[in-house]
Every structure is written in structure tokens, then in C-alpha cells.
């Protein structure tokens, strides 16, 4: 009993110290998030440990009542509810401030992703503001459970790719499934009618939340993927895999004479294999979607590029290349403008400007990769003769490229 009593006193002293310095938890959470963010591309073990601790801590939130009863039965004393409430607040603070650095760096702020990251930032501020947390949030059970769900959803999106090497599509699916399951208690407290159709309504609303989460997945940034370097250029150094001078405007004749390269370097955790897409759009209309397989672990980001030479007859206007995950989450956007020039425009027949339906096989054998590095699947109004081909390294290049990075070099001829 002496050991139990001393342990109990130690726990209460620690809690009292934390209550005197409530901001320390938020600061620790933010610093641990920054540390994990900095270390994730170097694959330090600490990044995994930090993420794993966060997931384990959520078991306490889910099993809070059961653990409280077991502790009371086993050790003969009951944990005070204020203590449990403070522990919950501490986990919320640690969780939200841990994920903020990831989402802030991966958010495309001029898109709908700003709404989700802004919501996370607001939730983090609530977690360190006691009047809001205890007087407004905690008494409203269904809002409090929704708050739980949002925090866990964000933590899982960040932690699963680091710990289990799941790609962003798999991570989103598992995180959304967990959020849907945890949303059920919130709905149960809201819908209190005692009718036979209550169960059907609860199930229907739960499924509706899951469907809404999947439809709005483009609003959620891919927490562990971000662009480290981008370029729109007319030149490319194949040997060093480096783009030429970046441009944001060119004329019609320049575009048709040289084509255009879209270059991206994408940071991802080591061991993570991800399929991304370069989606070429002209004046808001999608012309071509080219797949690229990237591999995480390179400090400066995995380099991938597409070379487009077939363009429609009317090319003037605003262009953009969206970099998307397989689930449609936006990693970043490259933009450029094509302007008219005074010279004659080359015939579109010489550049095969029609969007293409199927890729041709490459003239040179592809690199030794588990699957082709490119898959062009444009969506034209009318199907045309295929003319897009996967890129391959020149014959003189070594089969093992520099930096331990396989080639990802699709060309749209």
C-alpha cells in the first residue's frame, strides 16, 4: 500500500505542476511535431517513436471509462474525473500541435485545403484556451466527441505513412474509417428519439459522414508529401536530372518548337512508395493525366518530370499542372501562361496536338523498375491515335541512377 500511496502522490504532484504551466504541453507538442517533421525525411527512429506514442495515447481516450474501472478494482482507488479530463486535454494539445507543422507545410493555401488546415489550427488554439475547452467544448458531449475524432483523424494521416509505410490513399482510407467509427457515439447522443427507425438513422448518418469525408478528400493535404523543388522549363539536363531555367510565360511558337517540361521534387518518408499524377490543364479543362511512381527517402525529394510536346490547336491562355496523389489529394500546382506571337504558328499535325488515349511502348527498354514509370491516361472528347510513351534513360546511362533514385521520366511525344 505504501508503494501505491507514494505513486499516487507522485502522479498528483506531476499533474499539479502541469496545471501551473498549461502552455508547456502545447509547446512540447509543437516542438515534437517540428522534430518529427525535420527527422522524417532522414528516417530517424525518433520520428517513428513520437508518432507511435501519439497513437498509443489515443487508446487511453477510447478506453478511458474501462481503464478507470479496472484501476479502481485493481488498486483500490478511483482516478478523479478532473485528472482524467486534464489528461484528455493534454493528449489533444500534444496531438494537434504535433501534426500542425506537417499540415502547414503541405497545404496549398490558395485551395480548399486551407479550410482543413485552418480548422486544425483553430482546434489547437481551443486545446490551450481553458475557458473555451472546459466551459464551451467539454460540456457539449457531441461536439467534444467530434473534436476527439478530428484530432485522431489528423494524427493517423500523419503517423500511418511514417510507422507502417502506407501510401496516402491507404492512410486516408484507414483514418476515415476510424473517424466514421468514432463519430457513431456523437450521433448516438444527438439522436435521442425512441423509435424503431433510430438504428437505421444512426447507421445512415454514419455512412453519410464517411461518404462526405471521401468526397471532400481533396480538401485534406497529404500530410507526409510536399514539394521541395518545382520548375516549368523548356530545357532539361537528362544526365544530372536537373531542369533548365524556370519560366512562367512563353509564346505559342516557343511552346510548339520545344515542348515543355514539368519538374517536381517530392519529399516522402523513406520506404514509402507512392503513385502521383501530373495533370495538365488548359483554361480549367483537363487535357492529360500522367502517372509517376515515386519512392521516399531522398533528402531533397524524389525527382520526377513529364515532357509534353503534343498540344491542342488553341494553346493560348492559362495552364497549370496539378500534382495529385492517387486518391486525388493536391500536393501542389505549377502554373504558366502561353501568349500569342506575331510569327506563323506551326501546323498542329506536326506536333500531334490531339490528346492521346493510350501510351505507345518505349523505343528503348525501360529501367529495371517494378512497373513502368509512366501511364498516360488523358480524357479527350474524341479518341485519337496513341503517341505518348514512357520515358527511358539513354542507353549510355547507368542502370542505377545517382542518389539511389530510380528514374521517373515520362515523355509525352
Secondary structure by P-SEA (a helix, b strand, c coil): caaaaaaaaaaaaaaaaaaaccaaaaaaaaaaaaaaaaacccccaaaaaaaaaaaaaaaaaaaaaaaaaaaaaaccccccaaaaaaaaaaaaaaaaaaaaaaaaaaccccccaaaaaaaaaaaaaaaacccccccccccaaaaaaaaaaaaaaaaaaccccccccccaaaaaaaaaaaaaaaaaaaaaaaccccccaaaaaaaaaaaaaaaaaaaacccccccccccccccccccccccccccccccccccaaaaaabbbbbbbbbbbcccbbbbbbbcccccccccbbbbbbbbccccccccccccccccccccccbbbbbbccccccccccccbbbbbcccccccccccccccccccccccccccccccccbbbbbbccccccccbbbbbcccccccccccccccbbbbcc
